[in-house]
Amino acid sequence: MKLPAAYLRVTQIDAESQPSLAILQDALKTRDRLAIVDLSEMETLNTAGIAWLERISALAEAAGIRLRIISPHGTKVRRVLELMRFDR
């Protein structure tokens, strides 16, 4: 039985520490070709984080994987995601 989605909890993204892109390989094995990136525990999102999200978004789209990003409303991270249009 295939899982419905691949899941990655991210607590930090910066120039020295970038999360693995292996979630995309995991998502290819899921029933719904869905990758969920959970940013709920992040306090800030800087340019390295935005660059990583842009990269994973482009790779997911090219592979036919749906990418969902979790971030609570009212947080600084959510505001950055909204400004960068990652909330769509």
Jmol script that loads the backbone (N, CA, C; Angstrom):
load data "model"
ATOM      1  N   MET A   1       0.839  -1.183   0.000  1.00  0.00           N
ATOM      2  CA  MET A   1       0.000   0.000   0.000  1.00  0.00           C
ATOM      3  C   MET A   1       0.887   1.251   0.000  1.00  0.00           C
ATOM      4  N   LYS A   2       0.593   2.160  -0.897  1.00  0.00           N
ATOM      5  CA  LYS A   2       1.353   3.406  -0.980  1.00  0.00           C
ATOM      6  C   LYS A   2       0.798   4.439  -0.014  1.00  0.00           C
ATOM      7  N   LEU A   3       1.698   5.232   0.556  1.00  0.00           N
ATOM      8  CA  LEU A   3       1.281   6.341   1.404  1.00  0.00           C
ATOM      9  C   LEU A   3       0.676   7.443   0.545  1.00  0.00           C
ATOM     10  N   PRO A   4      -0.213   8.276   1.101  1.00  0.00           N
ATOM     11  CA  PRO A   4      -0.822   9.333   0.300  1.00  0.00           C
ATOM     12  C   PRO A   4       0.118  10.483  -0.017  1.00  0.00           C
ATOM     13  N   ALA A   5       1.146  10.713   0.826  1.00  0.00           N
ATOM     14  CA  ALA A   5       2.024  11.861   0.603  1.00  0.00           C
ATOM     15  C   ALA A   5       3.375  11.659   1.284  1.00  0.00           C
ATOM     16  N   ALA A   6       4.366  12.361   0.766  1.00  0.00           N
ATOM     17  CA  ALA A   6       5.675  12.434   1.423  1.00  0.00           C
ATOM     18  C   ALA A   6       5.655  13.669   2.308  1.00  0.00           C
ATOM     19  N   TYR A   7       6.311  13.604   3.460  1.00  0.00           N
ATOM     20  CA  TYR A   7       6.240  14.681   4.448  1.00  0.00           C
ATOM     21  C   TYR A   7       7.640  15.051   4.906  1.00  0.00           C
ATOM     22  N   LEU A   8       7.899  16.365   5.003  1.00  0.00           N
ATOM     23  CA  LEU A   8       9.179  16.861   5.493  1.00  0.00           C
ATOM     24  C   LEU A   8       8.929  18.020   6.441  1.00  0.00           C
ATOM     25  N   ARG A   9       9.383  17.879   7.708  1.00  0.00           N
ATOM     26  CA  ARG A   9       9.306  18.986   8.662  1.00  0.00           C
ATOM     27  C   ARG A   9      10.636  19.737   8.589  1.00  0.00           C
ATOM     28  N   VAL A  10      10.550  21.031   8.333  1.00  0.00           N
ATOM     29  CA  VAL A  10      11.738  21.868   8.199  1.00  0.00           C
ATOM     30  C   VAL A  10      11.778  22.835   9.376  1.00  0.00           C
ATOM     31  N   THR A  11      12.917  22.843  10.082  1.00  0.00           N
ATOM     32  CA  THR A  11      13.051  23.740  11.227  1.00  0.00           C
ATOM     33  C   THR A  11      14.037  24.868  10.962  1.00  0.00           C
ATOM     34  N   GLN A  12      14.860  24.713   9.925  1.00  0.00           N
ATOM     35  CA  GLN A  12      15.842  25.740   9.614  1.00  0.00           C
ATOM     36  C   GLN A  12      16.261  25.622   8.148  1.00  0.00           C
ATOM     37  N   ILE A  13      16.371  26.779   7.501  1.00  0.00           N
ATOM     38  CA  ILE A  13      16.942  26.847   6.160  1.00  0.00           C
ATOM     39  C   ILE A  13      17.854  28.063   6.148  1.00  0.00           C
ATOM     40  N   ASP A  14      19.120  27.831   5.897  1.00  0.00           N
ATOM     41  CA  ASP A  14      20.052  28.937   5.719  1.00  0.00           C
ATOM     42  C   ASP A  14      21.148  28.494   4.759  1.00  0.00           C
ATOM     43  N   ALA A  15      22.118  29.355   4.534  1.00  0.00           N
ATOM     44  CA  ALA A  15      23.167  29.065   3.554  1.00  0.00           C
ATOM     45  C   ALA A  15      23.949  27.801   3.904  1.00  0.00           C
ATOM     46  N   GLU A  16      24.116  27.510   5.190  1.00  0.00           N
ATOM     47  CA  GLU A  16      24.881  26.345   5.619  1.00  0.00           C
ATOM     48  C   GLU A  16      24.032  25.092   5.790  1.00  0.00           C
ATOM     49  N   SER A  17      22.753  25.256   5.991  1.00  0.00           N
ATOM     50  CA  SER A  17      21.879  24.129   6.315  1.00  0.00           C
ATOM     51  C   SER A  17      20.622  24.168   5.444  1.00  0.00           C
ATOM     52  N   GLN A  18      20.631  23.383   4.374  1.00  0.00           N
ATOM     53  CA  GLN A  18      19.467  23.318   3.497  1.00  0.00           C
ATOM     54  C   GLN A  18      18.868  21.918   3.565  1.00  0.00           C
ATOM     55  N   PRO A  19      17.555  21.817   3.676  1.00  0.00           N
ATOM     56  CA  PRO A  19      16.917  20.502   3.748  1.00  0.00           C
ATOM     57  C   PRO A  19      17.170  19.695   2.478  1.00  0.00           C
ATOM     58  N   SER A  20      17.115  18.412   2.635  1.00  0.00           N
ATOM     59  CA  SER A  20      17.304  17.500   1.508  1.00  0.00           C
ATOM     60  C   SER A  20      16.144  17.620   0.526  1.00  0.00           C
ATOM     61  N   LEU A  21      16.442  17.383  -0.731  1.00  0.00           N
ATOM     62  CA  LEU A  21      15.402  17.350  -1.758  1.00  0.00           C
ATOM     63  C   LEU A  21      14.866  15.930  -1.948  1.00  0.00           C
ATOM     64  N   ALA A  22      15.296  14.999  -1.082  1.00  0.00           N
ATOM     65  CA  ALA A  22      14.871  13.601  -1.184  1.00  0.00           C
ATOM     66  C   ALA A  22      13.365  13.438  -1.045  1.00  0.00           C
ATOM     67  N   ILE A  23      12.704  14.423  -0.452  1.00  0.00           N
ATOM     68  CA  ILE A  23      11.247  14.344  -0.340  1.00  0.00           C
ATOM     69  C   ILE A  23      10.600  14.174  -1.711  1.00  0.00           C
ATOM     70  N   LEU A  24      11.226  14.733  -2.746  1.00  0.00           N
ATOM     71  CA  LEU A  24      10.653  14.600  -4.089  1.00  0.00           C
ATOM     72  C   LEU A  24      10.744  13.162  -4.577  1.00  0.00           C
ATOM     73  N   GLN A  25      11.838  12.488  -4.273  1.00  0.00           N
ATOM     74  CA  GLN A  25      11.949  11.070  -4.619  1.00  0.00           C
ATOM     75  C   GLN A  25      10.898  10.265  -3.864  1.00  0.00           C
ATOM     76  N   ASP A  26      10.686  10.615  -2.601  1.00  0.00           N
ATOM     77  CA  ASP A  26       9.670   9.935  -1.805  1.00  0.00           C
ATOM     78  C   ASP A  26       8.279  10.193  -2.371  1.00  0.00           C
ATOM     79  N   ALA A  27       8.026  11.411  -2.817  1.00  0.00           N
ATOM     80  CA  ALA A  27       6.705  11.763  -3.353  1.00  0.00           C
ATOM     81  C   ALA A  27       6.393  10.987  -4.627  1.00  0.00           C
ATOM     82  N   LEU A  28       7.412  10.677  -5.412  1.00  0.00           N
ATOM     83  CA  LEU A  28       7.184   9.896  -6.630  1.00  0.00           C
ATOM     84  C   LEU A  28       6.647   8.501  -6.312  1.00  0.00           C
ATOM     85  N   LYS A  29       6.916   8.032  -5.105  1.00  0.00           N
ATOM     86  CA  LYS A  29       6.482   6.696  -4.688  1.00  0.00           C
ATOM     87  C   LYS A  29       5.119   6.703  -4.012  1.00  0.00           C
ATOM     88  N   THR A  30       4.544   7.881  -3.800  1.00  0.00           N
ATOM     89  CA  THR A  30       3.270   7.965  -3.097  1.00  0.00           C
ATOM     90  C   THR A  30       2.102   7.831  -4.063  1.00  0.00           C
ATOM     91  N   ARG A  31       0.977   7.479  -3.512  1.00  0.00           N
ATOM     92  CA  ARG A  31      -0.234   7.288  -4.306  1.00  0.00           C
ATOM     93  C   ARG A  31      -0.651   8.573  -5.015  1.00  0.00           C
ATOM     94  N   ASP A  32      -0.551   9.716  -4.333  1.00  0.00           N
ATOM     95  CA  ASP A  32      -1.062  10.974  -4.879  1.00  0.00           C
ATOM     96  C   ASP A  32       0.014  11.895  -5.459  1.00  0.00           C
ATOM     97  N   ARG A  33       1.271  11.426  -5.494  1.00  0.00           N
ATOM     98  CA  ARG A  33       2.386  12.252  -5.988  1.00  0.00           C
ATOM     99  C   ARG A  33       2.341  13.630  -5.322  1.00  0.00           C
ATOM    100  N   LEU A  34       2.319  13.592  -4.000  1.00  0.00           N
ATOM    101  CA  LEU A  34       2.170  14.797  -3.190  1.00  0.00           C
ATOM    102  C   LEU A  34       3.320  14.895  -2.197  1.00  0.00           C
ATOM    103  N   ALA A  35       3.924  16.080  -2.111  1.00  0.00           N
ATOM    104  CA  ALA A  35       4.973  16.365  -1.137  1.00  0.00           C
ATOM    105  C   ALA A  35       4.490  17.492  -0.238  1.00  0.00           C
ATOM    106  N   ILE A  36       4.586  17.269   1.060  1.00  0.00           N
ATOM    107  CA  ILE A  36       4.180  18.273   2.037  1.00  0.00           C
ATOM    108  C   ILE A  36       5.418  18.751   2.787  1.00  0.00           C
ATOM    109  N   VAL A  37       5.659  20.063   2.742  1.00  0.00           N
ATOM    110  CA  VAL A  37       6.777  20.668   3.456  1.00  0.00           C
ATOM    111  C   VAL A  37       6.183  21.495   4.599  1.00  0.00           C
ATOM    112  N   ASP A  38       6.491  21.094   5.824  1.00  0.00           N
ATOM    113  CA  ASP A  38       5.931  21.727   7.015  1.00  0.00           C
ATOM    114  C   ASP A  38       6.934  22.732   7.585  1.00  0.00           C
ATOM    115  N   LEU A  39       6.582  24.016   7.506  1.00  0.00           N
ATOM    116  CA  LEU A  39       7.427  25.090   8.029  1.00  0.00           C
ATOM    117  C   LEU A  39       6.898  25.635   9.354  1.00  0.00           C
ATOM    118  N   SER A  40       6.012  24.917   9.998  1.00  0.00           N
ATOM    119  CA  SER A  40       5.350  25.393  11.214  1.00  0.00           C
ATOM    120  C   SER A  40       6.305  25.753  12.335  1.00  0.00           C
ATOM    121  N   GLU A  41       7.449  25.094  12.415  1.00  0.00           N
ATOM    122  CA  GLU A  41       8.386  25.343  13.510  1.00  0.00           C
ATOM    123  C   GLU A  41       9.422  26.420  13.179  1.00  0.00           C
ATOM    124  N   MET A  42       9.386  26.954  11.975  1.00  0.00           N
ATOM    125  CA  MET A  42      10.348  28.000  11.597  1.00  0.00           C
ATOM    126  C   MET A  42       9.876  29.355  12.103  1.00  0.00           C
ATOM    127  N   GLU A  43      10.829  30.157  12.611  1.00  0.00           N
ATOM    128  CA  GLU A  43      10.492  31.486  13.094  1.00  0.00           C
ATOM    129  C   GLU A  43      10.682  32.544  12.023  1.00  0.00           C
ATOM    130  N   THR A  44      11.655  32.354  11.136  1.00  0.00           N
ATOM    131  CA  THR A  44      11.922  33.300  10.057  1.00  0.00           C
ATOM    132  C   THR A  44      12.225  32.544   8.768  1.00  0.00           C
ATOM    133  N   LEU A  45      12.113  33.258   7.668  1.00  0.00           N
ATOM    134  CA  LEU A  45      12.426  32.699   6.359  1.00  0.00           C
ATOM    135  C   LEU A  45      13.246  33.742   5.602  1.00  0.00           C
ATOM    136  N   ASN A  46      14.525  33.430   5.387  1.00  0.00           N
ATOM    137  CA  ASN A  46      15.412  34.387   4.729  1.00  0.00           C
ATOM    138  C   ASN A  46      15.575  34.050   3.245  1.00  0.00           C
ATOM    139  N   THR A  47      16.501  34.716   2.583  1.00  0.00           N
ATOM    140  CA  THR A  47      16.676  34.508   1.139  1.00  0.00           C
ATOM    141  C   THR A  47      17.116  33.081   0.808  1.00  0.00           C
ATOM    142  N   ALA A  48      17.892  32.461   1.683  1.00  0.00           N
ATOM    143  CA  ALA A  48      18.287  31.057   1.442  1.00  0.00           C
ATOM    144  C   ALA A  48      17.054  30.159   1.473  1.00  0.00           C
ATOM    145  N   GLY A  49      16.140  30.432   2.381  1.00  0.00           N
ATOM    146  CA  GLY A  49      14.903  29.663   2.459  1.00  0.00           C
ATOM    147  C   GLY A  49      14.020  29.869   1.245  1.00  0.00           C
ATOM    148  N   ILE A  50      13.916  31.099   0.799  1.00  0.00           N
ATOM    149  CA  ILE A  50      13.127  31.392  -0.396  1.00  0.00           C
ATOM    150  C   ILE A  50      13.740  30.697  -1.610  1.00  0.00           C
ATOM    151  N   ALA A  51      15.066  30.756  -1.734  1.00  0.00           N
ATOM    152  CA  ALA A  51      15.737  30.093  -2.857  1.00  0.00           C
ATOM    153  C   ALA A  51      15.487  28.586  -2.824  1.00  0.00           C
ATOM    154  N   TRP A  52      15.548  27.982  -1.633  1.00  0.00           N
ATOM    155  CA  TRP A  52      15.294  26.545  -1.518  1.00  0.00           C
ATOM    156  C   TRP A  52      13.861  26.217  -1.919  1.00  0.00           C
ATOM    157  N   LEU A  53      12.903  27.030  -1.457  1.00  0.00           N
ATOM    158  CA  LEU A  53      11.500  26.802  -1.818  1.00  0.00           C
ATOM    159  C   LEU A  53      11.274  26.970  -3.315  1.00  0.00           C
ATOM    160  N   GLU A  54      11.919  27.950  -3.926  1.00  0.00           N
ATOM    161  CA  GLU A  54      11.801  28.119  -5.376  1.00  0.00           C
ATOM    162  C   GLU A  54      12.361  26.902  -6.105  1.00  0.00           C
ATOM    163  N   ARG A  55      13.490  26.402  -5.624  1.00  0.00           N
ATOM    164  CA  ARG A  55      14.112  25.232  -6.261  1.00  0.00           C
ATOM    165  C   ARG A  55      13.237  23.991  -6.134  1.00  0.00           C
ATOM    166  N   ILE A  56      12.768  23.711  -4.924  1.00  0.00           N
ATOM    167  CA  ILE A  56      11.956  22.515  -4.735  1.00  0.00           C
ATOM    168  C   ILE A  56      10.629  22.638  -5.485  1.00  0.00           C
ATOM    169  N   SER A  57      10.086  23.851  -5.562  1.00  0.00           N
ATOM    170  CA  SER A  57       8.841  24.064  -6.313  1.00  0.00           C
ATOM    171  C   SER A  57       9.030  23.773  -7.795  1.00  0.00           C
ATOM    172  N   ALA A  58      10.122  24.280  -8.360  1.00  0.00           N
ATOM    173  CA  ALA A  58      10.394  24.059  -9.786  1.00  0.00           C
ATOM    174  C   ALA A  58      10.640  22.584 -10.068  1.00  0.00           C
ATOM    175  N   LEU A  59      11.405  21.914  -9.222  1.00  0.00           N
ATOM    176  CA  LEU A  59      11.674  20.492  -9.419  1.00  0.00           C
ATOM    177  C   LEU A  59      10.405  19.663  -9.273  1.00  0.00           C
ATOM    178  N   ALA A  60       9.579  20.011  -8.314  1.00  0.00           N
ATOM    179  CA  ALA A  60       8.320  19.285  -8.117  1.00  0.00           C
ATOM    180  C   ALA A  60       7.414  19.448  -9.337  1.00  0.00           C
ATOM    181  N   GLU A  61       7.297  20.658  -9.812  1.00  0.00           N
ATOM    182  CA  GLU A  61       6.449  20.899 -10.980  1.00  0.00           C
ATOM    183  C   GLU A  61       6.947  20.114 -12.190  1.00  0.00           C
ATOM    184  N   ALA A  62       8.253  20.118 -12.412  1.00  0.00           N
ATOM    185  CA  ALA A  62       8.820  19.401 -13.552  1.00  0.00           C
ATOM    186  C   ALA A  62       8.583  17.888 -13.458  1.00  0.00           C
ATOM    187  N   ALA A  63       8.506  17.369 -12.231  1.00  0.00           N
ATOM    188  CA  ALA A  63       8.316  15.935 -12.028  1.00  0.00           C
ATOM    189  C   ALA A  63       6.843  15.548 -11.898  1.00  0.00           C
ATOM    190  N   GLY A  64       5.958  16.531 -11.982  1.00  0.00           N
ATOM    191  CA  GLY A  64       4.531  16.237 -11.853  1.00  0.00           C
ATOM    192  C   GLY A  64       4.106  15.963 -10.419  1.00  0.00           C
ATOM    193  N   ILE A  65       4.819  16.549  -9.472  1.00  0.00           N
ATOM    194  CA  ILE A  65       4.515  16.369  -8.058  1.00  0.00           C
ATOM    195  C   ILE A  65       3.818  17.617  -7.534  1.00  0.00           C
ATOM    196  N   ARG A  66       2.730  17.400  -6.811  1.00  0.00           N
ATOM    197  CA  ARG A  66       2.053  18.522  -6.164  1.00  0.00           C
ATOM    198  C   ARG A  66       2.785  18.827  -4.864  1.00  0.00           C
ATOM    199  N   LEU A  67       3.092  20.096  -4.642  1.00  0.00           N
ATOM    200  CA  LEU A  67       3.817  20.528  -3.447  1.00  0.00           C
ATOM    201  C   LEU A  67       2.900  21.383  -2.597  1.00  0.00           C
ATOM    202  N   ARG A  68       2.804  21.040  -1.325  1.00  0.00           N
ATOM    203  CA  ARG A  68       2.020  21.832  -0.380  1.00  0.00           C
ATOM    204  C   ARG A  68       2.953  22.285   0.734  1.00  0.00           C
ATOM    205  N   ILE A  69       2.818  23.552   1.104  1.00  0.00           N
ATOM    206  CA  ILE A  69       3.643  24.132   2.157  1.00  0.00           C
ATOM    207  C   ILE A  69       2.730  24.484   3.327  1.00  0.00           C
ATOM    208  N   ILE A  70       3.108  24.019   4.512  1.00  0.00           N
ATOM    209  CA  ILE A  70       2.334  24.295   5.723  1.00  0.00           C
ATOM    210  C   ILE A  70       3.046  25.377   6.525  1.00  0.00           C
ATOM    211  N   SER A  71       2.299  26.423   6.867  1.00  0.00           N
ATOM    212  CA  SER A  71       2.802  27.486   7.727  1.00  0.00           C
ATOM    213  C   SER A  71       1.595  28.164   8.371  1.00  0.00           C
ATOM    214  N   PRO A  72       1.594  28.285   9.692  1.00  0.00           N
ATOM    215  CA  PRO A  72       0.440  28.871  10.378  1.00  0.00           C
ATOM    216  C   PRO A  72       0.189  30.328   9.987  1.00  0.00           C
ATOM    217  N   HIS A  73      -1.092  30.691   9.934  1.00  0.00           N
ATOM    218  CA  HIS A  73      -1.476  32.076   9.678  1.00  0.00           C
ATOM    219  C   HIS A  73      -0.946  32.972  10.783  1.00  0.00           C
ATOM    220  N   GLY A  74      -0.604  34.198  10.422  1.00  0.00           N
ATOM    221  CA  GLY A  74      -0.182  35.182  11.396  1.00  0.00           C
ATOM    222  C   GLY A  74       1.289  35.130  11.779  1.00  0.00           C
ATOM    223  N   THR A  75       2.063  34.251  11.153  1.00  0.00           N
ATOM    224  CA  THR A  75       3.491  34.160  11.477  1.00  0.00           C
ATOM    225  C   THR A  75       4.314  34.949  10.461  1.00  0.00           C
ATOM    226  N   LYS A  76       5.553  35.252  10.842  1.00  0.00           N
ATOM    227  CA  LYS A  76       6.458  35.946   9.924  1.00  0.00           C
ATOM    228  C   LYS A  76       6.718  35.109   8.680  1.00  0.00           C
ATOM    229  N   VAL A  77       6.879  33.810   8.877  1.00  0.00           N
ATOM    230  CA  VAL A  77       7.137  32.921   7.734  1.00  0.00           C
ATOM    231  C   VAL A  77       5.956  32.944   6.775  1.00  0.00           C
ATOM    232  N   ARG A  78       4.760  32.884   7.310  1.00  0.00           N
ATOM    233  CA  ARG A  78       3.557  32.908   6.458  1.00  0.00           C
ATOM    234  C   ARG A  78       3.489  34.213   5.664  1.00  0.00           C
ATOM    235  N   ARG A  79       3.834  35.307   6.300  1.00  0.00           N
ATOM    236  CA  ARG A  79       3.810  36.613   5.615  1.00  0.00           C
ATOM    237  C   ARG A  79       4.790  36.623   4.448  1.00  0.00           C
ATOM    238  N   VAL A  80       5.991  36.094   4.648  1.00  0.00           N
ATOM    239  CA  VAL A  80       6.965  36.015   3.557  1.00  0.00           C
ATOM    240  C   VAL A  80       6.428  35.127   2.437  1.00  0.00           C
ATOM    241  N   LEU A  81       5.834  33.989   2.802  1.00  0.00           N
ATOM    242  CA  LEU A  81       5.265  33.094   1.782  1.00  0.00           C
ATOM    243  C   LEU A  81       4.183  33.812   0.975  1.00  0.00           C
ATOM    244  N   GLU A  82       3.363  34.590   1.651  1.00  0.00           N
ATOM    245  CA  GLU A  82       2.316  35.344   0.954  1.00  0.00           C
ATOM    246  C   GLU A  82       2.916  36.393   0.022  1.00  0.00           C
ATOM    247  N   LEU A  83       3.927  37.117   0.499  1.00  0.00           N
ATOM    248  CA  LEU A  83       4.570  38.140  -0.333  1.00  0.00           C
ATOM    249  C   LEU A  83       5.239  37.535  -1.571  1.00  0.00           C
ATOM    250  N   MET A  84       5.793  36.337  -1.407  1.00  0.00           N
ATOM    251  CA  MET A  84       6.478  35.656  -2.505  1.00  0.00           C
ATOM    252  C   MET A  84       5.509  34.795  -3.336  1.00  0.00           C
ATOM    253  N   ARG A  85       4.235  34.810  -2.949  1.00  0.00           N
ATOM    254  CA  ARG A  85       3.172  34.072  -3.632  1.00  0.00           C
ATOM    255  C   ARG A  85       3.348  32.549  -3.574  1.00  0.00           C
ATOM    256  N   PHE A  86       3.945  32.070  -2.496  1.00  0.00           N
ATOM    257  CA  PHE A  86       4.025  30.620  -2.271  1.00  0.00           C
ATOM    258  C   PHE A  86       2.754  30.101  -1.620  1.00  0.00           C
ATOM    259  N   ASP A  87       1.843  30.970  -1.274  1.00  0.00           N
ATOM    260  CA  ASP A  87       0.615  30.556  -0.618  1.00  0.00           C
ATOM    261  C   ASP A  87      -0.472  30.171  -1.622  1.00  0.00           C
ATOM    262  N   ARG A  88      -0.149  30.149  -2.891  1.00  0.00           N
ATOM    263  CA  ARG A  88      -1.157  29.856  -3.916  1.00  0.00           C
ATOM    264  C   ARG A  88      -1.017  28.453  -4.431  1.00  0.00           C
TER     265      ARG A  88
END
end "model"
wireframe off; spacefill off
backbone 0.3
color backbone group
